[in-house]
Amino acid sequence: MEKWSAAVINTPPLQHPNAPSVTARKNEKKKRSAAFALYEVIIGVAIFAVGVLALGHAVENCLNASMLNAEEERVRQILSNRMAEIQATPGFPDAAKELKIDTGYGVVRLIQKSAPAGLSEPDGGKLGGINFVVLTAQWVRGGVSQSKHIAFYVYRPG
């Protein structure tokens, strides 16, 4: 009987004479993966830069909105103060009056107009002592004229 042995022979695989060696192929593969990592970094930095620019734009919009809100709040406060002053002052309000108020955001023109309300009861009788007052605030924001107004009644027994 014949015995066969399984001996392992370390012989290099057959290669074409012009084919690159195994180590040359490994080195080329490493170079390609290193270059690919560089592209990944460049793309990552570009995405990060776009995100930072978008965030900066959003912060700028928030600051502008906050400034506009503060400006409008200042105008509402001016109207509210003048309304309280008219209601607290004895006697009838002035028929027409104009004030210029300097705020931190520019000059606000406050225009007051008052006239008898001319209200009547259901039976046709006139109600006296009631004036209709309109307060208008006008200002300029970014070259565009802005205005806000408030209207209310003032009763003075007479």
Phi, psi and omega per residue, in radians:
M1 nan 2.528 -3.105
E2 -1.703 2.491 3.102
K3 -1.872 2.353 3.076
W4 -1.901 2.375 3.103
S5 -1.998 2.605 3.130
A6 -1.808 1.405 3.129
A7 -1.565 2.393 -3.137
V8 -1.648 2.179 -3.133
I9 -1.927 2.166 3.136
N10 -1.539 1.505 3.076
T11 -2.041 2.444 3.128
P12 -1.179 2.584 3.131
P13 -1.149 2.706 3.138
L14 -1.261 2.354 -3.139
Q15 -2.260 2.742 3.029
H16 -1.223 2.506 -3.079
P17 -1.060 -0.520 -3.108
N18 -1.631 -0.044 -3.102
A19 -1.281 2.536 3.126
P20 -1.231 2.686 -3.131
S21 -1.264 2.965 -3.102
V22 -1.118 -0.737 -3.129
T23 -1.180 -0.597 3.111
A24 -1.171 -0.671 3.104
R25 -1.161 -0.683 3.122
K26 -1.133 -0.739 3.133
N27 -1.118 -0.696 3.126
E28 -1.136 -0.679 3.128
K29 -1.132 -0.703 3.105
K30 -1.115 -0.729 -3.142
K31 -1.083 -0.755 3.138
R32 -1.122 -0.723 -3.140
S33 -1.215 -0.592 3.083
A34 -1.183 -0.713 3.108
A35 -1.168 -0.635 3.109
F36 -1.152 -0.666 3.098
A37 -1.113 -0.645 3.099
L38 -1.114 -0.737 3.087
Y39 -1.114 -0.689 3.102
E40 -1.055 -0.737 3.134
V41 -1.131 -0.765 -3.140
I42 -1.092 -0.763 3.118
I43 -1.132 -0.722 3.104
G44 -1.077 -0.750 3.115
V45 -1.147 -0.673 3.121
A46 -1.120 -0.763 3.118
I47 -1.102 -0.740 3.109
F48 -1.082 -0.734 3.137
A49 -1.105 -0.737 3.111
V50 -1.099 -0.717 3.106
G51 -1.107 -0.741 3.124
V52 -1.141 -0.712 3.105
L53 -1.114 -0.734 3.108
A54 -1.124 -0.703 3.110
L55 -1.130 -0.715 3.090
G56 -1.077 -0.721 3.115
H57 -1.135 -0.704 3.123
A58 -1.134 -0.704 3.110
V59 -1.134 -0.709 3.100
E60 -1.074 -0.754 3.100
N61 -1.086 -0.698 3.111
C62 -1.123 -0.722 3.116
L63 -1.129 -0.734 3.100
N64 -1.092 -0.765 3.133
A65 -1.118 -0.676 3.117
S66 -1.135 -0.715 3.117
M67 -1.143 -0.752 3.116
L68 -1.112 -0.698 3.116
N69 -1.117 -0.738 3.120
A70 -1.123 -0.688 3.114
E71 -1.109 -0.802 3.136
E72 -1.173 -0.617 3.084
E73 -1.125 -0.670 3.092
R74 -1.095 -0.740 3.126
V75 -1.152 -0.740 3.094
R76 -1.063 -0.669 3.128
Q77 -1.163 -0.686 3.085
I78 -1.074 -0.823 3.122
L79 -1.089 -0.747 -3.132
S80 -1.122 -0.756 3.129
N81 -1.096 -0.763 -3.132
R82 -1.159 -0.666 3.103
M83 -1.091 -0.784 3.126
A84 -1.110 -0.671 3.127
E85 -1.119 -0.749 3.130
I86 -1.136 -0.735 -3.110
Q87 -1.205 -0.533 -3.102
A88 -1.506 -0.358 -3.107
T89 -1.363 2.254 3.108
P90 -1.235 2.691 -3.133
G91 1.568 3.008 -3.117
F92 -1.326 2.551 3.108
P93 -1.198 2.746 3.110
D94 -1.062 2.522 -3.130
A95 -1.158 -0.694 3.110
A96 -2.601 2.399 -3.122
K97 -2.719 2.520 3.097
E98 -2.315 2.307 3.117
L99 -2.166 2.563 3.017
K100 -2.003 2.127 -3.082
I101 -2.041 2.173 3.125
D102 -1.561 2.031 3.097
T103 -1.824 3.105 3.078
G104 -1.231 -0.172 -3.087
Y105 -1.919 0.058 -3.121
G106 2.250 -3.106 -3.110
V107 -1.496 2.346 3.088
V108 -1.989 2.178 3.049
R109 -1.547 2.182 3.127
L110 -1.926 2.008 -3.090
I111 -1.915 2.199 -3.138
Q112 -1.996 2.275 3.055
K113 -2.281 2.343 -3.107
S114 -2.404 2.492 3.110
A115 -2.689 2.715 3.063
P116 -1.006 2.444 -3.040
A117 -1.233 -0.538 -3.141
G118 1.185 0.571 3.122
L119 -1.414 2.625 3.115
S120 -2.328 2.716 3.115
E121 -1.413 2.875 -3.139
P122 -1.031 -0.491 -3.137
D123 -1.466 0.026 3.065
G124 1.766 -0.087 3.133
G125 -1.309 2.481 -3.141
K126 -1.422 2.447 3.047
L127 -1.649 2.149 -3.113
G128 -1.829 2.855 3.080
G129 1.418 0.146 3.140
I130 -1.966 2.145 3.090
N131 -1.930 2.542 3.060
F132 -1.770 2.126 -3.075
V133 -2.020 2.335 3.058
V134 -2.113 2.155 3.056
L135 -1.907 2.262 3.133
T136 -2.182 2.243 3.063
A137 -1.864 2.253 3.119
Q138 -2.186 2.380 3.099
W139 -2.664 2.975 -3.118
V140 -2.021 2.262 3.090
R141 -2.205 2.006 3.110
G142 1.073 0.595 3.130
G143 1.431 0.001 -3.131
V144 -1.960 2.286 -3.139
S145 -1.262 2.322 3.137
Q146 -2.117 2.682 3.063
S147 -2.666 2.681 3.067
K148 -2.492 2.515 3.114
H149 -2.418 2.791 3.110
I150 -2.428 2.441 3.137
A151 -2.209 2.447 -3.115
F152 -2.739 2.913 3.126
Y153 -1.830 2.554 3.068
V154 -2.191 2.217 3.125
Y155 -1.859 2.231 3.033
R156 -2.260 2.005 3.132
P157 -1.146 2.382 -3.095
G158 -2.693 nan nan
